[in-house]
């Protein structure tokens, strides 16, 4: 990072002492408030195979997540480790790295662990066995990569073609003055009004959202929904509520999402922990945008669909790249959200083949840290059916 970027073009280099102090203070504030981003912004490789103790998994080859022994561990080695100075602990940690020809690659402060890059030609199982047997290591695991589920995106041009809209204004069947309707809905699109309770938005694709209001469309069971229309009669959300979407990013320019996007003081919509600029969480897959729309597409605006919350602040936390969602990126992404006071996150990734030994230790550590911070971590389930 070059400090020159903080000075306007044409400003003389002969700054006053006061000017230097102000500039230095600005730089220090910027550096201390900027999060540590995962080094997977340059991309990452994946490998899929059966790994002893985990079953068949996808992981980042050459990388392991390692947590050194905790302060509360009652062993002579742990007491000696924590009674020493920071320099002593750093030296002992480096000695453990050298045993497996590893170097520090990234910090994972949310779970008090590190991501190591391992050199040489040793098998992953051999490295993990040696590290997990070491008295100064609490656990070591692969950097498991979780996949995103398949989905069918519906884009605005398809909405326009289906509904004869230009992306704004009232659609056919909408409440003409832009107000939400009540009492009956043509959710089947057959011209026959169906009774319902609560409030219905004028968004033209709302009739496709059987999870919000199921009238039997798509051969479903009428009433098998989340009763969203009843909830909307009570409230439709608030921009003061921030929901972090940990996914493939969000298309923050989307006309049904832009008004509900969260931004930081610099105008960034969130952060990116994989593939690309760390401050640009633009969606390169589509899944994160799809999920964000379910959570918080602007409701009753005559465009597209309606989210569960018509008003909300969506924080884009990009933790999934073209190869999937690395555990280390998820950990740092969640840390980004929690450290900014966000109390809820959506996490719609996972695997149809869970690890054979249950949730890996880094994932369990992440859940404990989230719980201790008062953060609600919402995970996907049942995508396969």
PyMOL commands that set and color helices and strands:
alter all, ss='L'
color gray80, all
select helices_A, chain A and resi 3-6+17-33+39-42+76-83+86-99+109-111+124-132+156-163+206-208+217-219+228-232+258-260+287-296+327-339+361-372
alter helices_A, ss='H'
color red, helices_A
select strands_A, chain A and resi 47-51+55-68+102-108+113-118+137-148+181-185+194-200+237-247+270-272+311-318+325-326+344-347+349-350+376-379
alter strands_A, ss='S'
color yellow, strands_A
deselect
rebuild
show_as cartoon
